[in-house]
Amino acid sequence: MRSLTRTLLTFLACALLTAPALAQNPTGTLGGRVTDGKEALPGVAVTLTSPSLQGTRTVYTEVSGDYIFKFLPPGEYKVNFALEGFQTIDTTVRISAAQKLPLDAVMPVAQVKEEVVVIGSQETVSTTPQAAVTYDRDLIQALPVTNRTIAAIVNLAPGVTNNGPRNGITVSGSQSYENLFLVNGVVVNENLRGQAQDLYIEDAVEETTTSLSGVSAEYGRFSGGVINTLTKSGGNTLHGSVRDNLANDSWRAETPLTTSREDKTNHTFEATLGGFVLRDKLWFFTAGRSFTWDRVDQTYNLEPYTYSQDDTRYEGKLTYSPAPAHRVIGSYMSRTTKETNYSFRTTPAELSTVDTARELPYTLLALNYTGAVSNNLFLEGQYSKREFAFVGSGGDAAPGDRVNGTNITYWFGTFYDAGSPAFCGSCGDEDRNNENYLLKASYFLSTNNHGSHDIVFGYDSFDDIRLNNNYQSPSNFHFFIYEADPSYGPNGQLYPMINGYVEMDYWPIFRLSKGTNFKTNSVFVNDTWRLSNAVTLNLGLRYDKNDGKNSLGETVASDSAVSPRLGASWEINDSWLLQASYGRYVNAVANNVADRSGGGVPSWFGYQYMGPPINAECDADGANCTFVPQYTTTETIAKMFEWFDSEGGLANTSLWYDSPQIRGVNEIVKDLKSPYADEYTVGVTKRLGARGMVRADYVHRTFGDFYATRRDLTTGTVEATVDLAPGVQITQEFDRGYVVNENKLLSRKYDGLHMQFNYRWNDTFNLGGNYTLSRTRGNWDGENSGSGPITSAVVTYPEYLDVKWFAPEGDLLTDQRHKVRLWGVWTVLSTKHHSLTASLMESLNTGTPYGAFITNARVAAYVQNPGYLTPPTTNTYYFTARDAYRTDTITSTNISLNYSFKMQMGTTALEVFLLPEMINVFNQQGVWNPDTTVRRLSTFDPFTATPRECPQGQATCTGYNWQKGANFGKPVAKEDYQQPRTFRMSVGVRF
């Protein structure tokens, strides 16, 4: 650890000296107005001191009595107001990252020499038009949260859900890839699904701020929320910690579907160390984390297997202040994750599809400069880079090995995989990186009659970089078995039963990737105009220009967008404030959507298996099949390929069941726009004296410019010649499609009431929490767990669908009507050597919607082909409303105790702590992920018929068109339940 720290410090010192550009770190702003009760007071010396600050900072009020401090590191500050002839005022405040804290002062004329101490502001809920909430390390340390990841911390905030694919975070109705996650100013969004990558070390986190609405024009490339996480810095005293987090699978209660648990204690070790090299000049901070985790997972037939993860993280940071009000920061983070027995699907059908070994390395570099040129002019700069790779992720069979390298997916409402692991671990690694430059200046203008202006303007350039040849499997084949569950023999071995509709999908890559560069170049200006003591306006404008090049170097996105951001707040009196805002938020172009016609993108040819039944004995007409286990998965795959080759293999186009997709030929991306959201908010804030605050905001958002693939009679045809296999060349004319932005047929909107409060009852008891009442409605979910953002087919062969059953309006998958988070922190005992804190958190999430639908409704027989070359034969059909059903309401009561023993060792105060926690104390067993299997029983005319539902469980369904699966609405795996009662514990030392 010592040698690593020395290496990081040396590297960062060199980087700071040689860097051509520097980077922003999330900081706070403090500003206000000083008067004598009636008139403004110019020339007042306002002085800040803080353990978070190198030295002291002093500014003088302008002619209007206004003052401002920029680039303040988050933390507790002492503020002193002094002017000859007036009483001196001292107060304390808390500054949060990415927030502006207003602090006014009234200085009476001094009758006698006197110093006045007033109670300062400890607000973590913003009072500006930008609705934001900050959770610092002390609160997260005290609360029994499910874990300390960014996603878990953000999910404490109002207006936030984790209902996106793979529990993705959504903010104010957004899709889960539409948020902006920053750690020390560096974008840590994963390039495809947009979720935050956990690069940081939990004990190193200073605070996390979530901006929910009314966001400044300084931020772009999002239409959800902006999340700023800041890690610790050094200081003028040495401080550090060592912590061991203990967890054990057997410390988790069983769900009704748990078959086994492993009784092994897993340890996550964390260590931090910070201090100074030169007091008030050069600070350092280092941290490390080591984690090994073994967990028992289960296949579909409840066969247990052990998933293991070995995760190592490091962080190093230098903070240098060459002069007061100037600061240079360099930070570096790395993480290496090694996984054993990783499953792409939550529940695999058999163990062969589990990836035995893969590695995920991450690095993050940020270089920062902030400086006050004068009391009025401030400068900021940024350079940052984040790198991430998948190494050996996927099947390890040799490329082209069809028997051992083919993946099978069962789909019967839920996906289950068999055969080879998904994707190809033997075909090369995948890189997902980003690079960011930012230059920003702020000017503070104060006038006698027209208030003061805090004007921020800047330039922001962000590059989304991805190098990937997206092989779907080592063989490029992927079989789909529809409307069937995995079938097992008496020995528990999977024997794929092939007796119906099976797709033999072929995914060749004809052009290899050269790497993408999806750049967004932006300029912005934002003016916080304090018009009077009571009224403050926010006037912002952002201009984003896309320069998106796909993995062949072709420009596919070159549009531009203007985003106005307007806000106003009115301080009615010392207790009540009103806020309102309007803003347009414009996303960056989604990498995988814009690159659909680029290199490394697999084309698709869908063949239908029409050979003899396998592992089944059927009547002569193919009906009434009986399961006869005989051939394993690899043997079944071999027999299917044997039949396929006998029928001509890839060259037999008569086996195609749908129109091929030759990316770059029959699907073109050109002039793609960025999706956006328009937001309107009104809010009210009530200060509860100096002890707390309540804030409520109504947020309305409408989303637009959704991604879609247009293929109709106006898009024409195109001819392509491709080599499907050695010696197999095919020339084919296709219906051409274009990836476009669609607004007429697709919709998504959000309405939410976000309420939050905090109240410090006394020095020993603190209450906090929030409530959200919301609705997300429309007909476009827009993403899935496999690909992240996707394109809609609502304008693909439009004659073969009706929007009312293909994409009906209703509550979307992320909709959650009610959300509650309530917590209390009680200091039970506090003496010289002992302290004990107890906390409780209650959470409630109402259920999310789902409907009954199929993706293979027969449509071709009911449409007169208007002239397409390869029209679809099937389509998606909703039998019910998309929101006909709801998952369970999930409630959980969590508790924790935090005991510490303090002792003095020389000049160092040493604290030994013990932190036991229990999640879901009452072991609630709500189902959040039910089975949604639906079976098509017979064909019907989707344009005129009303399909008849066969009652669930009824064996004879003659005359019916569809039936829910036997487990529809029920859990089928232990992960489908909420987290069961879980005990865990942390022990450690702080100083």
Helices and strands as residue ranges (DSSP letters): H 2-18, E 28-35, E 45-49, E 57-60, E 66-72, E 75-82, E 88-95, E 100-102, E 105-106, E 115-117, E 131-136, H 137-142, H 150-154, E 160-164, G 165-167, E 168-171, E 180-183, E 186-187, G 202-204, E 205-213, E 226-231, E 239-248, G 249-251, E 265-278, E 282-298, E 304-320, E 326-340, G 351-353, E 358-372, E 377-390, E 407-411, E 415-419, E 430-446, E 452-467, E 477-482, E 502-506, E 516-530, E 535-549, E 555-557, E 560-571, E 576-586, H 591-594, E 605-609, E 616-617, E 626-627, H 633-646, G 649-651, G 653-655, E 667-669, E 676-688, E 692-704, E 706-710, E 717-725, E 728-735, E 737-742, E 748-762, E 765-778, E 783-784, E 788-789, G 798-800, H 803-806, E 810-811, E 818-830, E 834-845, E 849-850, E 853-858, G 860-862, E 874-878, E 885-886, E 890-905, E 908-919, E 934-936, E 949-950, E 962-964, G 974-976, E 982-990
